[in-house]
């Protein structure tokens, strides 16, 4: 696993500027979609206990 992580890092460090910028924008988009999804789930679960809402919103964030 460590070898694979090193290989991936070396590969990504060799990318041109445009590819790096596109990957950065996509990463931000995926994080924001997950946050929006988690917020929507949390707002929709207003009648549930606090811990259940937190659990569901955390799970929904990772499903994006």
N, C-alpha and C positions, 0 to 999 in steps of 0.2 A: 504494500500500500504506500509506503514511504517513497519507493522508487517511482511509482506511478504519479504521485503528487509532484515529485521533482521534475519528471518528464513533462507534465502538464504545465508547470510553472515556466520551464525553459521554453516550451512552445509558445506560451502566451507572451513571454517577454520579447519574443521575436516578431510579434505582430506589428503591422504598420499603424500609424496614428489614426487613420480613419476607422480601421477595424476595432481598435481599442475604444475609440469614442462611441462607436455603434454598440459595442458590448456593454459599455458603461451606461448608456441610455436605456438599453433593454433591461439591465439589472435594476435600475431605478424604477422602471415601469412595472416590473414584476413585484418588487417590494411594495410599491404604492397600491397595486391591485390587491395584494394580500391584506394590506392595512385597511383598505376600503371594505373588503369582504368581511374581515374580522369586526370592524365597526358596525357594519350592517347586522351581523349576527348578534352582537352585543346589544344593539338598540332593539332588535326584535325579541330578545329574550328578557324583556323588562319584568315579566311576571315570575321568572324563575329565580331560585336562590342565587346569591352572589357567586359562590364557588362554581356552580354549574355554568353560569354565563361566562365566567372567565375561562373555564375549561373548553367550552364550545367555541369561544372566540379564538382561543389559541390553536385549537385544532383546525378551524376554518382558515386561519392565516397560513398554515403549512400546506393546505390543500391547493393553494393557488398554483 
